[in-house]
Structure formats: structure tokens, C-alpha cells
Amino acid sequence: MLKMAAGVAALGVVASASAQLDVHPANLTFRAGLVLPVDSALRNFSKTFFGVGVDYVLPNQFLNLKNSESYISLDWFGRSSNGVNGNVFPIAFNQRFWLGQNSSSLGRYGTPYATFGIGAAIIDVGQSSTKLLLRGGLGVELGSHLCAEAILTLTDKSASGVRANAVGIYVGYRF
């Protein structure tokens, strides 16, 4: 009985403590979309890939440039979700540049932006290897939380002779 009372008391403390925390994600964008290979060796492997990604906006800007924000992106694109050979994992440090000002009550609704980044890509097509990554793209805010992006990913040639050069078309949700 004493153990049960202690367990209930501990559960009550944990529940009241968690009620004090704001557990909602912030500074995050989750994206999903279609990725089209530009490199012929990658296209020979698969004509289309499914892509998902997450962006984390850094609280302190790395590059203090007007109308821009620094963020880290972690992406995956592959031909199937079963983990079989045919995956690319781009990881990049990026800078997003807002191309216009919008005083809408919905925040940046309708505002276009450009993004550029550098990082590494783990290319698991044939023999797995990690290569230099450059990425760039254009996007637009579709609402207070929605965005759409077209991202070009460029990499060096992997150990199996494949470049993960591709264009991804994504829709995202910002927290």
C-alpha cells in the first residue's frame, strides 16, 4: 500500500511539473515532397524519390544579415521507406533570405524567400559514402504555418559513381 501511495504521489508530481512546461515544438519546419534526380546515374537507380525533412531555425543567427535567418536542415530522400539501398541523407547549415516584406496579419504570408546551404550528404546508393553538399532553392509562405519549397541538392560523386544531384518539391509546416 505504501508503494502504491508513493507511486501515485510521484505520478502527481510529474504530471504537475509537465503541466508547467511548454512542450510544443518551436523554430521547426517539417517538410515532405517529391524528389526528382538530375544526375543520370541516380536517375538510372530510380526516376523519383520520396523526401522528408526537418529544419531548425537557430535562436542566434550565425550570419547577422538583414531579412534572413540561419537554420540547420536534415533531410532524407529515398525510393522506399524500408531502408534498402537507395537513400540520401543531406545535412546542411543554411541561410534563408526573405525577398520581400509583408505586413499581413498572417505573418509572412505570400512572402518569397531564397535559401542557400552547405554541408554533407550520406549517399547510400551502391556503396555508401559521405560527400560535400551544396543546396539552394526558392520558397514561399502559404499561410501562417504553411510553406512550399523547391530545393536543388548538389553533391560530389560518391564511391559508387553517383551524385545525389536532385530537385525536391516540398510542402512544409512551421511551428
C-alpha positions in Angstrom: 0.0 0.0 0.0 2.9 2.3 0.8 4.5 1.6 -2.6 1.2 2.4 -4.3 0.8 5.7 -2.4 4.4 6.7 -3.3 3.8 5.8 -6.9 0.6 7.9 -7.1 2.4 10.8 -5.4 5.3 10.6 -7.8 2.9 10.5 -10.7 1.2 13.6 -9.4 4.5 15.5 -9.1 5.5 14.5 -12.6 2.0 15.5 -14.0 2.1 18.9 -12.3 5.7 19.5 -13.4 4.9 18.6 -17.0 1.9 20.9 -17.0 4.3 23.8 -16.3 6.4 23.1 -19.4 5.7 24.3 -22.9 6.3 21.1 -24.8 5.2 22.5 -28.2 8.0 22.4 -30.8 9.3 25.8 -31.8 11.5 27.0 -34.6 10.9 23.8 -36.5 9.6 23.1 -40.0 8.6 19.6 -41.2 8.6 19.0 -44.9 7.5 16.2 -47.3 7.5 16.0 -51.0 8.7 14.5 -54.3 12.4 14.5 -55.3 13.5 14.3 -58.9 17.0 13.1 -59.7 19.1 15.4 -62.0 22.1 13.1 -62.1 21.7 10.4 -64.8 23.4 7.7 -62.6 20.9 8.5 -59.7 18.0 8.6 -62.2 19.0 5.1 -63.5 18.6 3.9 -60.0 15.1 5.5 -59.6 13.2 8.1 -61.6 11.5 9.6 -58.5 12.2 9.6 -54.7 10.1 10.5 -51.7 11.6 13.1 -49.5 11.1 14.3 -45.9 13.0 16.9 -43.9 13.1 19.0 -40.8 14.6 22.5 -40.4 15.6 24.0 -37.1 15.9 27.8 -37.0 18.8 28.8 -34.8 17.9 31.1 -31.9 21.0 33.1 -32.5 21.8 34.0 -36.1 25.1 32.7 -37.3 25.2 35.2 -40.1 23.8 38.5 -39.0 22.3 39.6 -42.3 19.2 41.8 -42.7 16.0 39.9 -43.6 17.5 36.5 -43.1 17.7 33.6 -40.7 20.2 30.8 -40.1 18.9 27.2 -39.8 20.0 23.6 -39.9 18.3 21.1 -42.2 18.2 17.4 -42.0 16.7 15.6 -45.0 16.1 12.1 -46.3 15.2 11.0 -49.8 14.9 7.5 -51.0 12.9 5.2 -53.2 11.3 3.3 -50.3 10.9 3.6 -46.6 12.2 0.1 -45.9 15.8 1.2 -45.6 17.1 -0.8 -48.6 19.9 0.7 -50.5 18.8 3.8 -52.3 18.8 6.5 -49.6 20.4 10.0 -49.4 20.7 12.0 -46.1 21.6 15.6 -46.7 22.6 17.6 -43.6 23.3 21.3 -44.1 23.8 24.7 -42.4 21.6 27.2 -44.3 20.7 30.8 -44.6 17.2 31.8 -45.6 16.8 35.3 -47.2 13.3 36.9 -47.3 12.8 38.5 -50.7 10.1 40.9 -49.7 8.2 42.4 -46.8 4.6 41.6 -46.0 2.7 43.3 -43.2 -0.1 40.8 -43.3 -1.8 39.7 -40.0 -0.8 36.2 -41.1 2.9 37.0 -40.6 4.9 36.4 -43.8 2.0 35.0 -45.9 2.9 35.3 -49.6 6.5 36.3 -48.9 9.0 34.5 -51.2 12.5 33.5 -50.0 15.7 32.1 -51.2 17.8 29.6 -49.3 21.4 28.5 -49.6 23.4 25.9 -47.7 26.5 23.8 -47.3 27.0 20.5 -45.6 27.4 16.8 -46.1 25.3 14.1 -47.8 25.4 10.5 -46.8 24.8 8.8 -50.2 23.7 5.1 -49.8 23.3 4.2 -53.4 25.5 1.3 -54.3 28.5 1.7 -51.9 27.7 4.2 -49.1 29.8 7.3 -48.8 29.7 10.8 -47.3 30.3 13.8 -49.7 30.2 17.6 -49.8 26.8 19.0 -50.3 25.6 22.4 -51.7 21.9 23.2 -51.7 19.8 26.2 -52.8 16.2 26.9 -53.5 13.2 29.1 -53.6 10.2 29.0 -51.4 7.1 31.0 -50.4 5.0 31.2 -47.3 1.5 29.9 -48.0 -0.1 30.9 -44.7 0.8 31.4 -41.0 2.3 27.9 -40.8 2.5 26.5 -44.3 5.3 26.9 -46.9 6.3 25.4 -50.3 9.9 25.0 -51.5 11.8 23.9 -54.5 15.3 22.8 -53.4 18.3 21.9 -55.6 20.8 19.5 -54.0 24.3 19.1 -55.4 27.0 16.7 -54.2 30.3 15.3 -55.2 30.5 11.8 -56.8 30.0 9.0 -54.3 32.2 5.9 -54.1 29.8 4.1 -56.4 29.9 7.0 -59.0 26.5 8.5 -58.1 25.9 12.2 -57.4 22.9 13.0 -55.3 22.0 15.9 -57.6 18.2 16.3 -57.4 15.4 18.8 -57.2 12.9 18.4 -54.4 9.5 19.9 -54.3 8.2 20.2 -50.7 5.3 21.4 -48.7 6.1 22.2 -45.1 4.5 23.0 -41.8 6.2 25.6 -39.5 5.9 25.5 -35.7 
